[in-house]
Amino acid sequence: MDNANPMSDDVLPKVQRSALSEDVYSSLREVILRGRLKPDQRIVEERLAAQLGVSRAPLREAIWQLKADGLIVGAGRSTRVVALSQRDIRELHLLRTTLETTLYQSAATVISEKEIEALDRLVRKMEMVTASEQCHQQIAQLDFEFHQSLCEVPDLPRVRSVWEDQHVLFRLWLNVVAEAEDDPMAIARHHRILLEAVVDGDPSRIAVETARHVYLISDAFHTERRRWIREHAEQAGDPYHLVEHLADGGEAG
């Protein structure tokens, strides 16, 4: 059975006929991450090819790449945009917390004034767009740019590569819950506190603020945050006393 949200004819931007599969891939990836193709929505090759203005061959190559990213699943008539389960979401949060704690603690030892200024500009942009009608989409993009930029500071290319792979799916999940955040300014505030922790350089503070930032996307995730922070702390031996700081309801950072 097809998804209850069928694709409209204007969902996708046209792609020039001379474009290669990489252009088709980039176009489809962006509309999936922006939520214009919904989770569990069926992928109809003929319709997509017509909307994009390309043949089926580059489209199929792009779909293959998107399957490798984890954004598209299934085959044939069952090919669909991935729909993340609660188990998937919990694992993504745990993985992101672990990777970002490592990257941000390393970043704190080498970050330059120029890099701090660039990150501060991104936070200020978040603060400025909160009054916009499209603030959730704009903040989501700035959110990604902030974390991507911060993860690029330390010379840890393999860790960063794993982060980039998982963050694709995390961005997809963020699109689902973006509207749950009633206070867009709080998102900017969370990023500023995280940046201050990195500039301060204390590994313990960075670990706490990273966990807070990842697990408290919105109040709707509060219960999951508490449960998974406890599990994470038990598995890691709680070297930074995350349970004490987070499990009983600290403010997000």
Salt bridges, closest charged atoms under 4 A:
ASP2 OD1 - ARG42 NH1 2.98
GLU30 OE2 - ARG34 NE 2.66
GLU45 OE1 - ARG56 NE 3.22
GLU45 OE1 - ARG60 NE 2.75
ASP69 OD2 - ARG29 NE 3.96
GLU100 OE2 - ARG96 NE 2.41
GLU100 OE1 - HIS147 ND1 3.73
ASP120 OD2 - ARG124 NE 2.81
ASP120 OD1 - ARG192 NH1 2.70
GLU127 OE2 - ARG192 NE 3.37
ASP143 OD1 - HIS147 NE2 3.68
ASP143 OD2 - HIS191 NE2 2.99
GLU179 OE1 - HIS136 NE2 3.53
ASP200 OD2 - ARG205 NH1 3.77
GLU209 OE2 - ARG212 NH1 3.15
GLU224 OE1 - ARG90 NE 2.95
GLU224 OE1 - ARG227 NH2 3.57
GLU231 OE2 - ARG227 NH1 2.73
ASP248 OD1 - ARG230 NH2 3.49
